[in-house]
Amino acid sequence: MNKIKEILEYVDNHQLYPDLRIIQGGAEPEVMIDGKKVLMFSSNNYLGLATHPKTVNAAVEATKNYGTGSDGSRMLSGNLQVHRDFELAIAKFKGGQDAIVWPTGYSANVGVISAVMNPPAIGAKDFFNKKSLILSDELNHASIIDGCRLSGQDIVVYKHCDVQDLERKLRKFIRRRKLVVTDSVFSMDGDIAPLNKMAPLCKKYNALLMIDEAHSTGMLGDSGHGATEYFGLKAVDDIDIILGTCSKALASSGGFVVGSSDLIRYLRISSRSYIFSTAMTPAASASLIAALEVIEKEPWIREKMWQNVELMRNGFNKVGFNTCGSQTQIIPILIGTDENAIIFSRKLFKKGVFGPCVRWPAVPHGKSRIRFTVMATHTKEQIDYLIKSCREIGRELKII
Ligand SMILES: Cc1ncc(COP(=O)(O)O)c(C=O)c1O
């Protein structure tokens, strides 16, 4: 315990312990935090569906029908009709042959990568007797990184969204069994992976391609189906493994994979985080089915969302902030040092805006930032107030 004490002392002495403020109430643009009414600019509830009457009603009805929990793993007593209904709905939404769901996006990433890249031995040893290889973007989400590590296979990191670097590395390891894995929208920068270039490259070098659609599901593409729709790519034909989380625009919790029927059948018997963990709640599955329906039937919500994205990004760029190449609803402003990012976030809170800072290890050293997100439910006045407040603090701290 001495080591733990030592670390805590260091963190406290350098004022590095995260603020972890308590939020009272629902995921609305205005929330009560630590007893104070503030504007929320950090929610993943991008489309405002966490409080949409249809998703809320679906969750309530499912709880009445099934109870509060799912009572077990999908392999045992937790394989509910409502879970299968959501799997079929998300498979259709993403254009794949079938789907499988996990209780969280984190457990999906961890469970899929290790299952696919470290399959059980069933006969003769691998011909080359070499480990498989995972090529991972340097800014991939922590759950992808942990999935790669858990697989026990070799990991090669390629430069962020750099297709030339990826090709160099694919060529170098031409004889190995390979998986290329990337976020489709990056969670800390809000930029989009060049999947239109990556998909043909993976075909050329015989590598599997897996994308994490956590922040693009419900957002990208004409109908919100994700990065595949945005680039005109197809599940199974162009992208082998489409993973996503249910905790962002879909406004609940859970993780999913959409792909070929064989892939899904295989994952059900090989993914340890699927087999050895209790299934998501019935309320979550039911609200997710409703969320997909709302996205299909109420396109105006997504239109409003994209108007807000433009308004906020242009506003920040105009006053001189670096928005890290964001192309989406995740709009960070680069601050630099940990210390300044912490001060910035605290000053912002005093002005009535919640925008937490993000520091290493979530982002590289020296690239601390305030990570803002926009919601379809924000008003122009709220976005204008955010920009004005950031401009004042940015000038005071000499960041702009
Ligand atoms: C890109 C990405 N993948 C996976 C996850 C994990 O999803 P969950 O929060 O559902 O566990 C996140 C969550 O922040 C994410 O941003």
The ligand as an ORCA input file, in Angstrom:
! r2SCAN-3c Opt
* xyz 0 1
  C     -13.992      4.896    -29.642
  C     -14.549      4.256    -28.411
  N     -14.616      2.915    -28.345
  C     -15.109      2.289    -27.262
  C     -15.552      2.988    -26.167
  C     -16.068      2.261    -24.963
  O     -17.456      2.260    -24.974
  P     -18.310      2.126    -23.618
  O     -18.270      3.442    -22.951
  O     -19.659      1.740    -24.109
  O     -17.692      1.038    -22.811
  C     -15.529      4.380    -26.197
  C     -16.027      5.149    -25.022
  O     -15.727      6.214    -24.705
  C     -14.997      5.039    -27.336
  O     -14.904      6.373    -27.390
*
